[in-house]
Amino acid sequence: MGEEFNKYGLSRYIPENVRRQIRKESGFGCVICGGAFITYEHIDPTFAEAREHDPQKMTLLCWGCHGRVTKGVWSKDKVRSAQQAPITFRNGCANDAFDFRDPFELFLGNNHFQDVSCIVRKSSGEEWLKIEPPEDPEAPPRINAKFYGFDGLPDLEIIGNEWTCSTDVWDLRTEGNRIEVYKAKNQLLLRLKAKPPHGLGIQYLKMLFLDTGIEVGNDGKVDFIIKGKKPFNIDSSMVSGADSVFLVP
Ligand SMILES: [Zn+2]
């Protein structure tokens, strides 16, 4: 990172409302490759020559693509074309992949599960959050989960450890190994925290799995809201070696 201010006195700090606008207009991922761990790129003028953080002249690049542009491997023209037609919108999502190894642990709020094959199973057989064992001893365990908003759309999906986030959400924020998905301003749907290589934490969640509400609060408690039944919650439980953790009607 160079100077904090450029020659025009412009700070490197980009105001949050400008950052969100750039994220939204870029489909929440690198406009060239779709990668979801991103940095903000001043296309033209560059940061050194910029007088303001103008979202029209900025976009998102992942660290890999940003490095190629900064080192002159790729041109600013390539970035400009990608800004006009981001790959994220063509794919409908931004994406990245988790780095997991056995033994794998899942943290759902302050509850802790190990060696389980799924977290929720409905009596009709549908499963939510499946953990498949490695295909061979060197391979990773495979995590599969869909996180739906109350509108029934899967906003973030994990398939075999690769995750995608829909370009239709209000915001996707990635910071370090934390991923947050917002349905609307101040309406958080999901906060994931990867703990590579042995764990994934679901720190916040407000979703509907078919007709079952699954909510993880900031206090770490997990509430299950089941149609026609009294809701129940779990707190600080630990389950190891089970086929499914919760059976719901
Ligand atoms: Zn990229």
Boltz pocket constraint, residues with backbone or C-beta under 6 A from the ligand:
constraints:
  - pocket:
      binder: B
      contacts: [[A, 30], [A, 31], [A, 32], [A, 33], [A, 34], [A, 35], [A, 61], [A, 62], [A, 63], [A, 64], [A, 65], [A, 66]]
      max_distance: 6.0
